[in-house]
Amino acid sequence: MMISSVEFFENLPPKECASCGDVIDEMHECYGNDCQTCAEEKVL
């Protein structure tokens, strides 16, 4: 049985930082895989 697309997206796990594993508070225009802290460390 197929589930609706809404149900599929509601059941996705939260996005995690690729570097430290913390949960990322996503913004609609952001496709990054690192949290703000890790992203800032990479720039410096």
Buried (B, 14 or more C-beta within 10 A) or exposed (E): EEEEEEEEEEEEEEBEBEBEEBEBEEEEEEEBEBBEEBBEEEEE
